Amino acid sequence: MTKADIVETVHEKLGLTKKDISKVVDEVFDAIRGNILEKTNVKISGFGNFEVKKRGRRIGRNPKTGVETVIEPRTVVVFRPSQIFKDEVND
Amino acid sequence: MTKSELIEIISAENTNLTKKQVEFIVNGVFSSIKDALRNDDKVEIRGFGSFKIREKNSKMGRNPKTGDKVDVPSKKVPYFKPGKEIKELLIKMN
């Protein structure tokens, strides 16, 4: 499923134009992305949280060659699905 | 940012739509993603990332309080993989 399919699904349920829906759908992902890049967590009730976390420096290994390399500290985004979402996919 | 704040922001930028309509679309985005994953489909959003299901095998767990062994059944877990762009931008900002 892509963004176009999301627009189509919403369009079928609600009579709005695809153009209007498409703009809002784009803005949803842009806003979440913007918050993540500002290191702000995003909480979507019933769906889950996008959490920005710091990872410390560690020694990693290239799984192909087995060569050890240093992985520098970095910031990552982790999605924690809500309990509702987790339950729904196991129904 | 919470979902209601997200709706406020988007509503302010789309004055041609009522807040109820914006709310409906925003909720539609998240319920579409959930529906897709429930049907074992995956969702790919360019420039953002992808959502998919990860299967976790059954395992022997332990009750952390009592130390008793418990059987944890296999299950499906929603997983988000951030797009390359977001990942790289976050690393650069460090």
N, CA and C atoms of all chains as a GROMACS GRO file, in nm:
protein
  555
    1MET      N    1   0.084  -0.119   0.000
    1MET     CA    2   0.000   0.000   0.000
    1MET      C    3   0.088   0.125   0.000
    2THR      N    4   0.047   0.222  -0.079
    2THR     CA    5   0.123   0.348  -0.086
    2THR      C    6   0.034   0.465  -0.043
    3LYS      N    7   0.090   0.582  -0.048
    3LYS     CA    8   0.014   0.703  -0.012
    3LYS      C    9  -0.109   0.719  -0.101
    4ALA      N   10  -0.094   0.686  -0.229
    4ALA     CA   11  -0.207   0.697  -0.323
    4ALA      C   12  -0.323   0.608  -0.280
    5ASP      N   13  -0.292   0.489  -0.227
    5ASP     CA   14  -0.397   0.398  -0.180
    5ASP      C   15  -0.467   0.454  -0.056
    6ILE      N   16  -0.390   0.520   0.030
    6ILE     CA   17  -0.450   0.581   0.149
    6ILE      C   18  -0.548   0.690   0.105
    7VAL      N   19  -0.505   0.772   0.009
    7VAL     CA   20  -0.590   0.880  -0.043
    7VAL      C   21  -0.719   0.820  -0.101
    8GLU      N   22  -0.704   0.712  -0.178
    8GLU     CA   23  -0.818   0.645  -0.240
    8GLU      C   24  -0.916   0.592  -0.135
    9THR      N   25  -0.862   0.527  -0.030
    9THR     CA   26  -0.945   0.472   0.076
    9THR      C   27  -1.026   0.581   0.146
   10VAL      N   28  -0.957   0.691   0.178
   10VAL     CA   29  -1.026   0.801   0.247
   10VAL      C   30  -1.130   0.864   0.154
   11HIS      N   31  -1.095   0.874   0.026
   11HIS     CA   32  -1.185   0.932  -0.074
   11HIS      C   33  -1.315   0.851  -0.085
   12GLU      N   34  -1.302   0.719  -0.080
   12GLU     CA   35  -1.419   0.632  -0.090
   12GLU      C   36  -1.513   0.648   0.029
   13LYS      N   37  -1.452   0.674   0.146
   13LYS     CA   38  -1.533   0.686   0.268
   13LYS      C   39  -1.595   0.825   0.281
   14LEU      N   40  -1.524   0.926   0.231
   14LEU     CA   41  -1.567   1.065   0.248
   14LEU      C   42  -1.566   1.130   0.110
   15GLY      N   43  -1.669   1.206   0.079
   15GLY     CA   44  -1.680   1.259  -0.058
   15GLY      C   45  -1.584   1.368  -0.102
   16LEU      N   46  -1.486   1.403  -0.020
   16LEU     CA   47  -1.395   1.512  -0.056
   16LEU      C   48  -1.313   1.482  -0.181
   17THR      N   49  -1.258   1.586  -0.241
   17THR     CA   50  -1.178   1.564  -0.361
   17THR      C   51  -1.044   1.499  -0.323
   18LYS      N   52  -0.990   1.423  -0.418
   18LYS     CA   53  -0.863   1.357  -0.393
   18LYS      C   54  -0.753   1.459  -0.372
   19LYS      N   55  -0.767   1.573  -0.437
   19LYS     CA   56  -0.666   1.679  -0.426
   19LYS      C   57  -0.658   1.728  -0.280
   20ASP      N   58  -0.776   1.756  -0.222
   20ASP     CA   59  -0.781   1.802  -0.083
   20ASP      C   60  -0.726   1.696   0.013
   21ILE      N   61  -0.768   1.571  -0.011
   21ILE     CA   62  -0.725   1.462   0.077
   21ILE      C   63  -0.574   1.442   0.066
   22SER      N   64  -0.526   1.443  -0.058
   22SER     CA   65  -0.384   1.422  -0.084
   22SER      C   66  -0.297   1.525  -0.011
   23LYS      N   67  -0.344   1.650  -0.011
   23LYS     CA   68  -0.268   1.757   0.055
   23LYS      C   69  -0.260   1.730   0.206
   24VAL      N   70  -0.373   1.692   0.265
   24VAL     CA   71  -0.375   1.665   0.410
   24VAL      C   72  -0.288   1.543   0.443
   25VAL      N   73  -0.298   1.437   0.361
   25VAL     CA   74  -0.219   1.317   0.386
   25VAL      C   75  -0.069   1.350   0.382
   26ASP      N   76  -0.030   1.428   0.282
   26ASP     CA   77   0.111   1.472   0.272
   26ASP      C   78   0.152   1.548   0.398
   27GLU      N   79   0.064   1.636   0.442
   27GLU     CA   80   0.095   1.719   0.559
   27GLU      C   81   0.107   1.637   0.687
   28VAL      N   82   0.030   1.527   0.694
   28VAL     CA   83   0.040   1.440   0.811
   28VAL      C   84   0.183   1.384   0.822
   29PHE      N   85   0.233   1.328   0.710
   29PHE     CA   86   0.367   1.269   0.714
   29PHE      C   87   0.476   1.375   0.725
   30ASP      N   88   0.454   1.491   0.662
   30ASP     CA   89   0.552   1.599   0.674
   30ASP      C   90   0.563   1.649   0.818
   31ALA      N   91   0.448   1.660   0.884
   31ALA     CA   92   0.447   1.709   1.022
   31ALA      C   93   0.516   1.610   1.116
   32ILE      N   94   0.489   1.482   1.097
   32ILE     CA   95   0.553   1.380   1.183
   32ILE      C   96   0.704   1.382   1.159
   33ARG      N   97   0.740   1.386   1.032
   33ARG     CA   98   0.881   1.390   0.993
   33ARG      C   99   0.950   1.512   1.054
   34GLY      N  100   0.885   1.628   1.045
   34GLY     CA  101   0.940   1.752   1.099
   34GLY      C  102   0.965   1.743   1.249
   35ASN      N  103   0.869   1.684   1.320
   35ASN     CA  104   0.884   1.668   1.465
   35ASN      C  105   0.999   1.574   1.499
   36ILE      N  106   1.008   1.464   1.424
   36ILE     CA  107   1.116   1.367   1.448
   36ILE      C  108   1.251   1.436   1.428
   37LEU      N  109   1.262   1.514   1.321
   37LEU     CA  110   1.390   1.580   1.291
   37LEU      C  111   1.422   1.689   1.392
   38GLU      N  112   1.320   1.738   1.461
   38GLU     CA  113   1.344   1.834   1.570
   38GLU      C  114   1.361   1.760   1.702
   39LYS      N  115   1.368   1.629   1.695
   39LYS     CA  116   1.384   1.541   1.811
   39LYS      C  117   1.268   1.552   1.910
   40THR      N  118   1.150   1.573   1.855
   40THR     CA  119   1.030   1.577   1.937
   40THR      C  120   0.952   1.447   1.915
   41ASN      N  121   0.910   1.384   2.023
   41ASN     CA  122   0.832   1.262   2.010
   41ASN      C  123   0.692   1.293   1.958
   42VAL      N  124   0.636   1.198   1.884
   42VAL     CA  125   0.501   1.216   1.831
   42VAL      C  126   0.413   1.104   1.886
   43LYS      N  127   0.299   1.144   1.944
   43LYS     CA  128   0.209   1.045   2.003
   43LYS      C  129   0.078   1.044   1.927
   44ILE      N  130   0.046   0.930   1.867
   44ILE     CA  131  -0.081   0.918   1.797
   44ILE      C  132  -0.164   0.814   1.874
   45SER      N  133  -0.265   0.860   1.945
   45SER     CA  134  -0.342   0.768   2.029
   45SER      C  135  -0.412   0.664   1.942
   46GLY      N  136  -0.411   0.541   1.986
   46GLY     CA  137  -0.472   0.431   1.912
   46GLY      C  138  -0.383   0.376   1.804
   47PHE      N  139  -0.268   0.441   1.781
   47PHE     CA  140  -0.177   0.398   1.674
   47PHE      C  141  -0.038   0.366   1.731
   48GLY      N  142   0.025   0.468   1.787
   48GLY     CA  143   0.155   0.445   1.848
   48GLY      C  144   0.235   0.573   1.860
   49ASN      N  145   0.355   0.559   1.916
   49ASN     CA  146   0.442   0.674   1.936
   49ASN      C  147   0.568   0.662   1.852
   50PHE      N  148   0.611   0.775   1.796
   50PHE     CA  149   0.740   0.782   1.729
   50PHE      C  150   0.835   0.847   1.829
   51GLU      N  151   0.934   0.771   1.875
   51GLU     CA  152   1.023   0.821   1.979
   51GLU      C  153   1.164   0.840   1.924
   52VAL      N  154   1.221   0.956   1.955
   52VAL     CA  155   1.356   0.986   1.910
   52VAL      C  156   1.451   0.948   2.022
   53LYS      N  157   1.546   0.859   1.992
   53LYS     CA  158   1.635   0.810   2.097
   53LYS      C  159   1.781   0.824   2.058
   54LYS      N  160   1.863   0.841   2.160
   54LYS     CA  161   2.007   0.848   2.137
   54LYS      C  162   2.066   0.709   2.157
   55ARG      N  163   2.157   0.671   2.066
   55ARG     CA  164   2.226   0.543   2.080
   55ARG      C  165   2.374   0.574   2.104
   56GLY      N  166   2.430   0.509   2.203
   56GLY     CA  167   2.570   0.532   2.236
   56GLY      C  168   2.665   0.469   2.136
   57ARG      N  169   2.793   0.502   2.148
   57ARG     CA  170   2.897   0.445   2.064
   57ARG      C  171   2.910   0.295   2.095
   58ARG      N  172   2.922   0.214   1.991
   58ARG     CA  173   2.938   0.071   2.017
   58ARG      C  174   3.023   0.006   1.908
   59ILE      N  175   3.067  -0.113   1.938
   59ILE     CA  176   3.145  -0.187   1.839
   59ILE      C  177   3.050  -0.276   1.760
   60GLY      N  178   3.049  -0.257   1.631
   60GLY     CA  179   2.963  -0.339   1.545
   60GLY      C  180   3.048  -0.430   1.461
   61ARG      N  181   2.984  -0.514   1.384
   61ARG     CA  182   3.057  -0.608   1.301
   61ARG      C  183   2.988  -0.614   1.165
   62ASN      N  184   3.063  -0.608   1.062
   62ASN     CA  185   3.007  -0.626   0.929
   62ASN      C  186   2.966  -0.773   0.917
   63PRO      N  187   2.835  -0.800   0.905
   63PRO     CA  188   2.789  -0.939   0.907
   63PRO      C  189   2.846  -1.022   0.791
   64LYS      N  190   2.886  -0.956   0.684
   64LYS     CA  191   2.937  -1.027   0.566
   64LYS      C  192   3.085  -1.064   0.584
   65THR      N  193   3.163  -0.967   0.629
   65THR     CA  194   3.307  -0.989   0.635
   65THR      C  195   3.356  -1.023   0.775
   66GLY      N  196   3.273  -0.993   0.876
   66GLY     CA  197   3.314  -1.020   1.014
   66GLY      C  198   3.409  -0.917   1.070
   67VAL      N  199   3.436  -0.811   0.994
   67VAL     CA  200   3.529  -0.707   1.039
   67VAL      C  201   3.460  -0.615   1.141
   68GLU      N  202   3.529  -0.595   1.254
   68GLU     CA  203   3.472  -0.508   1.358
   68GLU      C  204   3.493  -0.362   1.323
   69THR      N  205   3.390  -0.280   1.345
   69THR     CA  206   3.403  -0.136   1.322
   69THR      C  207   3.335  -0.062   1.436
   70VAL      N  208   3.377   0.062   1.458
   70VAL     CA  209   3.317   0.144   1.562
   70VAL      C  210   3.194   0.212   1.504
   71ILE      N  211   3.080   0.198   1.572
   71ILE     CA  212   2.960   0.270   1.531
   71ILE      C  213   2.948   0.392   1.622
   72GLU      N  214   2.955   0.509   1.562
   72GLU     CA  215   2.953   0.633   1.639
   72GLU      C  216   2.816   0.655   1.702
   73PRO      N  217   2.808   0.736   1.810
   73PRO     CA  218   2.678   0.766   1.871
   73PRO      C  219   2.584   0.826   1.768
   74ARG      N  220   2.460   0.791   1.774
   74ARG     CA  221   2.364   0.843   1.676
   74ARG      C  222   2.226   0.858   1.735
   75THR      N  223   2.145   0.933   1.664
   75THR     CA  224   2.006   0.952   1.702
   75THR      C  225   1.921   0.867   1.608
   76VAL      N  226   1.829   0.792   1.665
   76VAL     CA  227   1.742   0.707   1.582
   76VAL      C  228   1.596   0.731   1.619
   77VAL      N  229   1.507   0.694   1.527
   77VAL     CA  230   1.365   0.703   1.558
   77VAL      C  231   1.310   0.562   1.572
   78VAL      N  232   1.234   0.542   1.678
   78VAL     CA  233   1.176   0.411   1.706
   78VAL      C  234   1.025   0.427   1.713
   79PHE      N  235   0.953   0.338   1.645
   79PHE     CA  236   0.807   0.341   1.653
   79PHE      C  237   0.762   0.238   1.755
   80ARG      N  238   0.687   0.286   1.855
   80ARG     CA  239   0.630   0.194   1.954
   80ARG      C  240   0.480   0.186   1.932
   81PRO      N  241   0.434   0.074   1.872
   81PRO     CA  242   0.291   0.064   1.845
   81PRO      C  243   0.210   0.062   1.975
   82SER      N  244   0.091   0.119   1.970
   82SER     CA  245   0.004   0.119   2.088
   82SER      C  246  -0.046  -0.022   2.114
   83GLN      N  247  -0.094  -0.046   2.236
   83GLN     CA  248  -0.148  -0.178   2.272
   83GLN      C  249  -0.262  -0.216   2.178
   84ILE      N  250  -0.344  -0.117   2.143
   84ILE     CA  251  -0.459  -0.141   2.053
   84ILE      C  252  -0.409  -0.196   1.919
   85PHE      N  253  -0.308  -0.130   1.862
   85PHE     CA  254  -0.251  -0.170   1.734
   85PHE      C  255  -0.193  -0.312   1.745
   86LYS      N  256  -0.118  -0.338   1.852
   86LYS     CA  257  -0.055  -0.468   1.871
   86LYS      C  258  -0.160  -0.578   1.881
   87ASP      N  259  -0.269  -0.548   1.953
   87ASP     CA  260  -0.377  -0.647   1.968
   87ASP      C  261  -0.445  -0.672   1.833
   88GLU      N  262  -0.466  -0.563   1.758
   88GLU     CA  263  -0.539  -0.574   1.631
   88GLU      C  264  -0.469  -0.664   1.530
   89VAL      N  265  -0.335  -0.657   1.522
   89VAL     CA  266  -0.267  -0.739   1.422
   89VAL      C  267  -0.263  -0.887   1.461
   90ASN      N  268  -0.297  -0.919   1.586
   90ASN     CA  269  -0.297  -1.058   1.630
   90ASN      C  270  -0.437  -1.118   1.639
   91ASP      N  271  -0.537  -1.042   1.599
   91ASP     CA  272  -0.675  -1.091   1.604
   91ASP      C  273  -0.701  -1.202   1.504
   92MET      N  274   0.440   1.611   2.002
   92MET     CA  275   0.316   1.641   1.930
   92MET      C  276   0.218   1.526   1.945
   93THR      N  277   0.095   1.558   1.970
   93THR     CA  278  -0.009   1.456   1.981
   93THR      C  279  -0.097   1.460   1.857
   94LYS      N  280  -0.187   1.364   1.846
   94LYS     CA  281  -0.275   1.361   1.728
   94LYS      C  282  -0.364   1.486   1.723
   95SER      N  283  -0.413   1.529   1.839
   95SER     CA  284  -0.499   1.648   1.837
   95SER      C  285  -0.423   1.773   1.795
   96GLU      N  286  -0.295   1.782   1.835
   96GLU     CA  287  -0.213   1.895   1.791
   96GLU      C  288  -0.188   1.888   1.640
   97LEU      N  289  -0.167   1.766   1.592
   97LEU     CA  290  -0.147   1.745   1.449
   97LEU      C  291  -0.270   1.792   1.370
   98ILE      N  292  -0.387   1.758   1.420
   98ILE     CA  293  -0.512   1.799   1.355
   98ILE      C  294  -0.526   1.952   1.357
   99GLU      N  295  -0.489   2.014   1.470
   99GLU     CA  296  -0.494   2.160   1.481
   99GLU      C  297  -0.405   2.227   1.376
  100ILE      N  298  -0.280   2.179   1.366
  100ILE     CA  299  -0.183   2.237   1.272
  100ILE      C  300  -0.235   2.226   1.129
  101ILE      N  301  -0.280   2.108   1.093
  101ILE     CA  302  -0.324   2.085   0.955
  101ILE      C  303  -0.453   2.161   0.926
  102SER      N  304  -0.538   2.168   1.026
  102SER     CA  305  -0.664   2.240   1.010
  102SER      C  306  -0.638   2.389   0.981
  103ALA      N  307  -0.538   2.444   1.048
  103ALA     CA  308  -0.504   2.586   1.030
  103ALA      C  309  -0.452   2.613   0.888
  104GLU      N  310  -0.392   2.509   0.827
  104GLU     CA  311  -0.336   2.526   0.692
  104GLU      C  312  -0.437   2.495   0.581
  105ASN      N  313  -0.550   2.436   0.618
  105ASN     CA  314  -0.651   2.399   0.519
  105ASN      C  315  -0.785   2.461   0.556
  106THR      N  316  -0.795   2.591   0.534
  106THR     CA  317  -0.916   2.663   0.577
  106THR      C  318  -1.037   2.628   0.490
  107ASN      N  319  -1.012   2.563   0.375
  107ASN     CA  320  -1.124   2.520   0.290
  107ASN      C  321  -1.195   2.398   0.346
  108LEU      N  322  -1.133   2.333   0.444
  108LEU     CA  323  -1.193   2.214   0.505
  108LEU      C  324  -1.235   2.244   0.649
  109THR      N  325  -1.339   2.176   0.695
  109THR     CA  326  -1.377   2.192   0.836
  109THR      C  327  -1.281   2.107   0.920
  110LYS      N  328  -1.277   2.140   1.050
  110LYS     CA  329  -1.189   2.065   1.138
  110LYS      C  330  -1.230   1.918   1.144
  111LYS      N  331  -1.360   1.895   1.137
  111LYS     CA  332  -1.414   1.758   1.136
  111LYS      C  333  -1.363   1.680   1.015
  112GLN      N  334  -1.358   1.748   0.899
  112GLN     CA  335  -1.312   1.682   0.777
  112GLN      C  336  -1.162   1.647   0.786
  113VAL      N  337  -1.085   1.743   0.842
  113VAL     CA  338  -0.941   1.719   0.860
  113VAL      C  339  -0.922   1.601   0.955
  114GLU      N  340  -0.999   1.604   1.063
  114GLU     CA  341  -0.991   1.498   1.163
  114GLU      C  342  -1.020   1.361   1.099
  115PHE      N  343  -1.120   1.360   1.013
  115PHE     CA  344  -1.158   1.236   0.945
  115PHE      C  345  -1.044   1.184   0.857
  116ILE      N  346  -0.981   1.276   0.782
  116ILE     CA  347  -0.872   1.234   0.693
  116ILE      C  348  -0.753   1.183   0.775
  117VAL      N  349  -0.718   1.259   0.882
  117VAL     CA  350  -0.604   1.220   0.965
  117VAL      C  351  -0.629   1.081   1.027
  118ASN      N  352  -0.748   1.062   1.080
  118ASN     CA  353  -0.781   0.931   1.136
  118ASN      C  354  -0.778   0.823   1.027
  119GLY      N  355  -0.822   0.862   0.906
  119GLY     CA  356  -0.823   0.770   0.793
  119GLY      C  357  -0.682   0.722   0.756
  120VAL      N  358  -0.586   0.812   0.769
  120VAL     CA  359  -0.446   0.776   0.739
  120VAL      C  360  -0.402   0.663   0.832
  121PHE      N  361  -0.424   0.682   0.962
  121PHE     CA  362  -0.376   0.583   1.057
  121PHE      C  363  -0.457   0.454   1.052
  122SER      N  364  -0.589   0.464   1.029
  122SER     CA  365  -0.666   0.340   1.022
  122SER      C  366  -0.636   0.263   0.894
  123SER      N  367  -0.602   0.335   0.785
  123SER     CA  368  -0.562   0.264   0.661
  123SER      C  369  -0.434   0.184   0.682
  124ILE      N  370  -0.339   0.244   0.754
  124ILE     CA  371  -0.213   0.174   0.781
  124ILE      C  372  -0.241   0.050   0.867
  125LYS      N  373  -0.324   0.068   0.969
  125LYS     CA  374  -0.356  -0.045   1.056
  125LYS      C  375  -0.427  -0.156   0.979
  126ASP      N  376  -0.522  -0.118   0.892
  126ASP     CA  377  -0.595  -0.218   0.813
  126ASP      C  378  -0.500  -0.296   0.723
  127ALA      N  379  -0.407  -0.224   0.661
  127ALA     CA  380  -0.312  -0.291   0.571
  127ALA      C  381  -0.230  -0.394   0.647
  128LEU      N  382  -0.179  -0.355   0.763
  128LEU     CA  383  -0.095  -0.447   0.840
  128LEU      C  384  -0.175  -0.564   0.895
  129ARG      N  385  -0.301  -0.537   0.927
  129ARG     CA  386  -0.387  -0.645   0.976
  129ARG      C  387  -0.406  -0.750   0.866
  130ASN      N  388  -0.401  -0.705   0.740
  130ASN     CA  389  -0.414  -0.797   0.626
  130ASN      C  390  -0.278  -0.844   0.576
  131ASP      N  391  -0.175  -0.829   0.662
  131ASP     CA  392  -0.038  -0.870   0.628
  131ASP      C  393   0.018  -0.799   0.505
  132ASP      N  394  -0.038  -0.683   0.476
  132ASP     CA  395   0.015  -0.601   0.366
  132ASP      C  396   0.118  -0.506   0.427
  133LYS      N  397   0.201  -0.443   0.344
  133LYS     CA  398   0.291  -0.344   0.399
  133LYS      C  399   0.261  -0.207   0.339
  134VAL      N  400   0.303  -0.104   0.407
  134VAL     CA  401   0.273   0.033   0.364
  134VAL      C  402   0.405   0.106   0.342
  135GLU      N  403   0.420   0.164   0.224
  135GLU     CA  404   0.542   0.239   0.196
  135GLU      C  405   0.511   0.383   0.167
  136ILE      N  406   0.568   0.473   0.246
  136ILE     CA  407   0.548   0.617   0.227
  136ILE      C  408   0.681   0.677   0.186
  137ARG      N  409   0.691   0.722   0.063
  137ARG     CA  410   0.815   0.780   0.012
  137ARG      C  411   0.862   0.897   0.097
  138GLY      N  412   0.989   0.897   0.128
  138GLY     CA  413   1.048   1.008   0.204
  138GLY      C  414   1.015   1.002   0.352
  139PHE      N  415   0.943   0.897   0.394
  139PHE     CA  416   0.906   0.886   0.534
  139PHE      C  417   0.951   0.752   0.591
  140GLY      N  418   0.899   0.645   0.534
  140GLY     CA  419   0.938   0.512   0.582
  140GLY      C  420   0.834   0.409   0.548
  141SER      N  421   0.850   0.290   0.601
  141SER     CA  422   0.753   0.185   0.572
  141SER      C  423   0.708   0.113   0.698
  142PHE      N  424   0.586   0.067   0.694
  142PHE     CA  425   0.528  -0.010   0.805
  142PHE      C  426   0.509  -0.153   0.757
  143LYS      N  427   0.552  -0.248   0.838
  143LYS     CA  428   0.527  -0.387   0.804
  143LYS      C  429   0.511  -0.471   0.931
  144ILE      N  430   0.472  -0.597   0.908
  144ILE     CA  431   0.453  -0.690   1.020
  144ILE      C  432   0.579  -0.773   1.039
  145ARG      N  433   0.621  -0.787   1.164
  145ARG     CA  434   0.730  -0.878   1.195
  145ARG      C  435   0.674  -0.993   1.276
  146GLU      N  436   0.713  -1.114   1.237
  146GLU     CA  437   0.665  -1.231   1.310
  146GLU      C  438   0.766  -1.264   1.420
  147LYS      N  439   0.716  -1.276   1.541
  147LYS     CA  440   0.803  -1.316   1.652
  147LYS      C  441   0.773  -1.462   1.685
  148ASN      N  442   0.878  -1.543   1.687
  148ASN     CA  443   0.859  -1.685   1.720
  148ASN      C  444   0.822  -1.702   1.867
  149SER      N  445   0.760  -1.816   1.896
  149SER     CA  446   0.728  -1.846   2.035
  149SER      C  447   0.857  -1.869   2.111
  150LYS      N  448   0.856  -1.839   2.240
  150LYS     CA  449   0.978  -1.857   2.318
  150LYS      C  450   0.941  -1.889   2.463
  151MET      N  451   1.042  -1.936   2.536
  151MET     CA  452   1.021  -1.956   2.678
  151MET      C  453   1.058  -1.827   2.749
  152GLY      N  454   0.962  -1.772   2.819
  152GLY     CA  455   0.991  -1.650   2.894
  152GLY      C  456   0.989  -1.682   3.041
  153ARG      N  457   1.018  -1.581   3.121
  153ARG     CA  458   1.011  -1.600   3.265
  153ARG      C  459   0.933  -1.487   3.329
  154ASN      N  460   0.856  -1.522   3.427
  154ASN     CA  461   0.789  -1.419   3.505
  154ASN      C  462   0.897  -1.349   3.586
  155PRO      N  463   0.919  -1.220   3.561
  155PRO     CA  464   1.031  -1.153   3.627
  155PRO      C  465   1.014  -1.145   3.780
  156LYS      N  466   0.893  -1.157   3.826
  156LYS     CA  467   0.869  -1.147   3.971
  156LYS      C  468   0.897  -1.279   4.041
  157THR      N  469   0.845  -1.388   3.983
  157THR     CA  470   0.856  -1.517   4.049
  157THR      C  471   0.965  -1.606   3.991
  158GLY      N  472   1.011  -1.575   3.866
  158GLY     CA  473   1.113  -1.658   3.803
  158GLY      C  474   1.054  -1.781   3.737
  159ASP      N  475   0.922  -1.796   3.741
  159ASP     CA  476   0.857  -1.912   3.679
  159ASP      C  477   0.870  -1.908   3.527
  160LYS      N  478   0.890  -2.023   3.466
  160LYS     CA  479   0.895  -2.031   3.320
  160LYS      C  480   0.754  -2.017   3.264
  161VAL      N  481   0.740  -1.937   3.162
  161VAL     CA  482   0.610  -1.928   3.093
  161VAL      C  483   0.633  -1.938   2.942
  162ASP      N  484   0.536  -2.000   2.875
  162ASP     CA  485   0.545  -2.016   2.731
  162ASP      C  486   0.489  -1.889   2.666
  163VAL      N  487   0.573  -1.817   2.591
  163VAL     CA  488   0.526  -1.698   2.520
  163VAL      C  489   0.494  -1.740   2.376
  164PRO      N  490   0.367  -1.734   2.336
  164PRO     CA  491   0.330  -1.781   2.202
  164PRO      C  492   0.384  -1.690   2.092
  165SER      N  493   0.394  -1.741   1.970
  165SER     CA  494   0.439  -1.659   1.858
  165SER      C  495   0.336  -1.549   1.833
  166LYS      N  496   0.384  -1.435   1.785
  166LYS     CA  497   0.290  -1.325   1.761
  166LYS      C  498   0.342  -1.234   1.651
  167LYS      N  499   0.252  -1.148   1.605
  167LYS     CA  500   0.287  -1.050   1.503
  167LYS      C  501   0.306  -0.914   1.570
  168VAL      N  502   0.405  -0.840   1.524
  168VAL     CA  503   0.431  -0.708   1.582
  168VAL      C  504   0.442  -0.604   1.470
  169PRO      N  505   0.369  -0.492   1.480
  169PRO     CA  506   0.384  -0.386   1.380
  169PRO      C  507   0.524  -0.326   1.390
  170TYR      N  508   0.586  -0.303   1.275
  170TYR     CA  509   0.722  -0.250   1.275
  170TYR      C  510   0.733  -0.134   1.176
  171PHE      N  511   0.800  -0.028   1.219
  171PHE     CA  512   0.822   0.087   1.131
  171PHE      C  513   0.969   0.097   1.097
  172LYS      N  514   0.997   0.104   0.968
  172LYS     CA  515   1.135   0.124   0.925
  172LYS      C  516   1.146   0.265   0.868
  173PRO      N  517   1.221   0.353   0.935
  173PRO     CA  518   1.231   0.490   0.885
  173PRO      C  519   1.301   0.492   0.749
  174GLY      N  520   1.263   0.586   0.665
  174GLY     CA  521   1.325   0.601   0.534
  174GLY      C  522   1.472   0.639   0.547
  175LYS      N  523   1.548   0.609   0.445
  175LYS     CA  524   1.691   0.637   0.444
  175LYS      C  525   1.718   0.785   0.473
  176GLU      N  526   1.636   0.869   0.411
  176GLU     CA  527   1.651   1.014   0.424
  176GLU      C  528   1.642   1.060   0.570
  177ILE      N  529   1.539   1.015   0.640
  177ILE     CA  530   1.520   1.051   0.781
  177ILE      C  531   1.636   0.998   0.864
  178LYS      N  532   1.674   0.872   0.839
  178LYS     CA  533   1.783   0.811   0.916
  178LYS      C  534   1.911   0.890   0.901
  179GLU      N  535   1.943   0.927   0.774
  179GLU     CA  536   2.066   1.000   0.748
  179GLU      C  537   2.064   1.140   0.806
  180LEU      N  538   1.949   1.207   0.796
  180LEU     CA  539   1.938   1.342   0.852
  180LEU      C  540   1.958   1.340   1.004
  181LEU      N  541   1.903   1.237   1.070
  181LEU     CA  542   1.917   1.226   1.215
  181LEU      C  543   2.064   1.203   1.254
  182ILE      N  544   2.133   1.122   1.176
  182ILE     CA  545   2.274   1.094   1.205
  182ILE      C  546   2.358   1.220   1.187
  183LYS      N  547   2.330   1.294   1.079
  183LYS     CA  548   2.404   1.416   1.050
  183LYS      C  549   2.389   1.520   1.160
  184MET      N  550   2.269   1.525   1.219
  184MET     CA  551   2.240   1.626   1.320
  184MET      C  552   2.313   1.602   1.451
  185ASN      N  553   2.367   1.481   1.466
  185ASN     CA  554   2.430   1.447   1.594
  185ASN      C  555   2.553   1.530   1.625
   0.00000   0.00000   0.00000
